[in-house]
Amino acid sequence: MAPLGLGTGFYGVGPNLGDLAGTDFLPPDNANLAIWLRNNTSIAAERWNDVSGNDRDAVQADSGAQASLSGGGLNFDSSGDSDFYEFPTTYLNAGGTNAWVLSIVFARDGGAADKNTIIGGADQDEYILIHDEETIFIETKASGSPPSGQGAVQSKFIFPTDTWADGVKMAMTITKSAAGAFVFYKNGVSLTPSSTVNPANIGENLRVKHLGAREDGTSSDDDHFHGVIYEFLFYTSFPATQHKLANLNSYLVNKFGL
């Protein structure tokens, strides 16, 4: 797959959205907005339609693996490991030197030490995962079919106690530069990990295939998401300026009262 590229002008035109709290949010930079699962918009248990204009809907045809509707988003069952969704087969690749921005509003409910996958790829070793209330894992995988754990690069970010607390609604934004450097935000505030392992990651593949599970939902290692995902945005570019990124964070914080 060709690199996603940096794009031009994350929110490159239009008003300062930070001044539009409480109004509709219409990102003008649709070329770089790759997926937008918008709260309370075009959503049903079997499909959450992408309103970015790119038709990357999150789909689950199996009723036994569908989340329930809650608060305008999807409530992934915390009593078992079954619920997950899949994006179209032209998967975005968040690996390599592809820069991106991920924003998600969620509330976990599976317990403090529960593992919660946000994005899963085409392999068990491709994922973005909340490991517990302090830890985020991002893992990439080399091309080909090496055994699980081989050809993989795992980045680990440890934050202060209860940063990603269970039972708390929050907005998380993660940015990745072309050099593989990650920056994390919680409710619009930049966070610095207290420790890291492999903090830069340009491993070849992290395909955006699954929402809420590491792979196809059939493995005990799929680490299903437990809780509600209220909104999800994914950009195939790195923000050109900090105030444009702040606009995105402000939109989510103001919309959800965080």
ZIGIMO-V137298 format. One record per backbone hydrogen bond with DSSP energy under -0.5 kcal/mol. NH is the residue of the N-H (numbers start at 1). CO is the residue of the C=O. If there is no record, write none. Layout:
NH|CO / NH|CO
This chain:
12|9 / 17|15 / 19|16 / 20|17 / 23|20 / 26|24 / 27|25 / 30|28 / 32|29 / 33|29 / 34|32 / 34|234 / 35|234 / 37|232 / 38|36 / 40|72 / 41|38 / 44|47 / 47|44 / 48|58 / 49|42 / 49|47 / 51|36 / 57|55 / 58|48 / 59|57 / 59|86 / 60|46 / 63|61 / 65|62 / 66|63 / 68|75 / 70|73 / 73|70 / 74|229 / 75|68 / 76|74 / 76|227 / 82|80 / 84|65 / 85|211 / 86|59 / 87|209 / 91|89 / 92|208 / 94|92 / 94|206 / 96|203 / 98|95 / 100|176 / 101|235 / 102|174 / 103|233 / 104|172 / 105|231 / 106|170 / 107|228 / 109|226 / 110|226 / 114|111 / 116|130 / 117|223 / 118|128 / 119|128 / 120|210 / 121|123 / 121|126 / 126|123 / 127|139 / 128|119 / 129|137 / 130|116 / 131|129 / 131|135 / 132|135 / 133|112 / 136|157 / 137|129 / 138|155 / 139|127 / 140|153 / 141|205 / 142|151 / 150|147 / 153|140 / 155|138 / 155|153 / 156|197 / 157|136 / 158|195 / 159|134 / 163|160 / 164|133 / 165|162 / 167|108 / 168|165 / 170|106 / 172|104 / 172|170 / 173|185 / 174|102 / 175|183 / 176|100 / 177|181 / 180|177 / 182|199 / 183|175 / 184|191 / 185|173 / 186|189 / 187|171 / 189|186 / 191|184 / 193|191 / 194|158 / 195|158 / 197|156 / 201|180 / 205|141 / 208|92 / 209|120 / 209|207 / 210|120 / 211|85 / 212|118 / 212|210 / 214|222 / 222|219 / 225|212 / 227|76 / 228|107 / 229|74 / 230|105 / 230|228 / 231|105 / 232|37 / 233|103 / 234|35 / 235|101 / 236|32 / 238|6 / 244|241 / 245|241 / 246|242 / 247|243 / 248|244 / 249|245 / 250|246 / 251|247 / 252|248 / 253|249 / 254|250 / 255|251 / 256|252 / 257|253 / 258|253
